[in-house]
Each structure stands twice: as C-alpha cells, then as structure tokens.
Amino acid sequence: MVVRRDVHFQGACSMNDVHDPGLESTEWWHALESFVVLGISIAGTLYSVENIENLIGSIISLLKNRDIDKRIDLPTDALKRILKDKESLSLCPLCKSRLDSNVANLPKRERNSTWQPQWRTTKRAEGEDKSIQIIHLKPLIESTVIHTAKNVRYGHRWCNVSMTDHSIDETLDFMEHVVRVHGRCKK
Ligand SMILES: [Zn+2]
C-alpha cells in the first residue's frame, strides 16, 4: 500500500452530514485506525462475522507489518485498548443497543414515506432511524485532531442526529432534563 505520509485524510466520515467535513481532516494513522474500528463494528453486526478474534488478529498483523512510515508504531495503545473491549464496538454508543437492532430496542415505528418522484419507488434506507452513521463521541473542534479511533464509532441515525454537535455527556444531560420535565422519571 502506498500512502503519502504528508497527506491529511479528509472526508472519512462522508456518511455523516451533521459536521463540517473540513473538521474531519486527520493524520493518516488516525484515519487508518478509525477505519479499523468502524470496519470491525460492521463486520460483527451487519455482516455477522462470527470469528472477530481472528479478524482482529489479522488486522493487527497488517498494521504492524505495513510499510507506510516505520516511525509510527501501530497499532497505537488507544486502538489496543479499544480492541480489548470489542463487544462495545457492536453497540450504538448512545442507546447501547446493537447496531443491527432498533434504536434503544424500541419497537419499530412506522413513518410515512417521504415524497418520491415516480421513477423512485423506495424510501432511501439511509433516512431510517436505525440506519447507521458515524458518531463522534466528542464533537469535532477546529484545530484539534479528534477524528481518531478513540473518538469515532458507528451509531444509529436517530442517536447521531439527537446529539447534533454535543458530546454524549451533554446529550444525556439534555435527555435527563427532558424526561424530568415530562414527568417520565421512573424513580
Ligand atoms: Zn442508538
């Protein structure tokens, strides 16, 4: 594989239209490790790859033996920590349901199809609540590279949209307030 090491990767989150793509520029090794995390999430859920351990072993070996720039040690400690907790990669980081399950394990809610011209008969799957998008655990901030394996996960579209450009903690504070003012607290 030949990758120019002076190139900042951009647009790795093209599925996610919530953020400014300019903020997603990152170093090549962060982009590579982000794709590892995202790829394992997809393989373990939507593609039902059963032996994730084998897959992780092969990926680690590829990362160790690549010849892009030997000054960078891969996998980074951050990626090693993430891969030890591989179960969490199959879960949406906000609602904690599996990526191939409905949002928050709620029953599927029927929505009217959005208007489509006659030559298109099906609703775009990307618009469904449970479709998956890239979520940043901490929102992207200009001049700070946080488009990294540590910060990038797949999550449901509904969950991603509800976070807008806030962190998970800020989103949970918001949700806690909403639940309380609607008298829906169970305790
Ligand atoms: Zn979710």
Residues whose N, C-alpha, C, O or C-beta is under 5 A from the ligand:
A	BS01	ZN	C92 L94 C95 K96 V103 A104 H156 C159
